[in-house]
Amino acid sequence: MTSLETAGFWIALNILLLVFLSARVGQSRSKHKVNLGHGDNDEVLAAVRSQGNYIEYAPAALLGLTVLAMIGGGVLLINILGAVFFFGRLAHMAGLGMGIWSKGRMVGTMLTMLTLLATAVSLIFYAFTG
């Protein structure tokens, strides 16, 4: 696999995660008869925030992976960043959106921030060392 193909793989997994998170919002709203927003329902609110939180961070992380692949980042680097971000988002979802792992939100947030920071540093490095 090339770096760009590797980035594509992680982007594809994240798209599937977004579809899953979006479906959970729809199911939760349907179950609790909430047409818009969260209707002051904790379950709907958790699903909405889990999806919203993902949307807040995924564009930067995935764009970073793509640009990094395009400017010379290696397959190993792309795989590490992609995996840490993806599993961080799964952990966050398990903690916030599903309530099945009490430390998931904290672990997911830390992995997400670590990935964003490492991606930024890598982009700066490759920009200057080209």
C-alpha positions in Angstrom: 0.0 0.0 0.0 1.2 3.5 -0.7 0.9 6.3 1.9 -2.1 7.8 0.1 -3.8 4.4 0.0 -3.1 3.9 3.7 -4.7 7.3 4.5 -7.6 6.2 2.3 -8.1 3.1 4.4 -8.2 5.0 7.7 -10.5 7.6 6.1 -12.8 4.8 5.0 -13.0 3.4 8.5 -13.8 6.8 9.9 -16.5 7.3 7.4 -18.1 4.0 8.5 -17.8 5.2 12.1 -19.6 8.5 11.2 -22.4 6.5 9.5 -22.7 4.4 12.7 -22.7 7.5 15.0 -25.3 9.1 12.7 -27.5 6.1 12.7 -27.4 6.0 16.5 -28.6 9.6 16.6 -31.5 8.7 14.3 -32.4 5.6 16.3 -32.3 7.4 19.6 -34.4 10.3 18.3 -36.9 7.8 16.8 -37.1 5.8 20.0 -37.7 8.8 22.2 -39.9 10.7 19.6 -37.5 13.6 19.3 -37.7 15.4 16.0 -34.9 17.9 16.4 -32.2 18.4 18.9 -32.1 16.2 22.0 -35.5 17.0 23.5 -34.1 17.1 27.0 -33.5 13.3 26.8 -30.2 12.2 28.2 -29.9 9.2 25.8 -30.5 11.4 22.8 -28.2 14.0 24.1 -25.4 11.5 24.5 -25.8 10.2 21.0 -25.9 13.7 19.5 -22.8 14.8 21.5 -20.9 11.7 20.6 -21.6 12.3 16.9 -21.0 16.1 17.2 -17.7 15.6 19.1 -16.5 13.2 16.3 -17.4 15.8 13.7 -15.4 18.5 15.6 -12.1 16.6 15.3 -12.3 14.2 12.4 -11.9 16.8 9.6 -8.6 18.1 10.9 -7.2 14.6 11.7 -8.2 13.1 8.3 -7.1 16.1 6.3 -3.9 16.0 8.1 -3.4 12.3 7.2 -4.2 13.0 3.6 -1.8 15.9 3.3 0.9 14.0 5.2 0.6 11.2 2.7 0.8 13.6 -0.2 4.0 15.3 1.0 6.0 12.2 1.8 4.8 10.8 5.1 5.5 7.1 5.2 3.0 4.2 5.4 4.1 3.4 9.0 3.5 7.0 10.2 0.1 7.2 8.4 -0.9 3.8 10.0 0.1 4.8 13.5 -1.6 8.2 13.3 -4.7 6.7 11.6 -5.0 3.8 14.1 -4.5 6.0 17.2 -7.1 8.5 16.0 -9.6 5.8 15.0 -9.3 3.8 18.3 -9.3 7.1 20.2 -12.7 7.9 18.7 -14.0 4.4 19.4 -12.9 4.8 23.0 -14.5 8.2 23.2 -17.8 6.8 21.8 -17.7 3.9 24.3 -17.4 6.4 27.1 -19.6 9.3 26.1 -22.1 8.0 23.6 -22.6 4.4 24.8 -21.6 4.5 28.5 -20.0 1.1 28.3 -16.5 2.1 29.4 -16.3 4.8 32.1 -12.7 5.8 31.2 -13.4 5.8 27.5 -14.1 9.4 27.1 -10.9 10.5 28.9 -8.8 7.9 27.0 -10.4 8.9 23.7 -9.8 12.5 24.2 -6.2 12.0 25.1 -5.6 9.8 22.0 -7.4 12.3 19.8 -5.3 15.2 21.1 -2.1 13.2 20.8 -2.9 12.3 17.2 -3.7 15.9 16.3 -0.5 17.1 17.9 1.7 14.4 16.3 0.0 15.1 12.9 0.7 18.8 13.2 4.3 18.2 14.2 4.8 15.8 11.3 3.3 18.2 8.8 5.6 21.0 10.0 8.6 18.6 9.9 7.8 17.5 6.3 7.1 21.1 5.2 10.6 22.1 6.2 12.5 19.0 5.2 10.5 18.2 2.1 
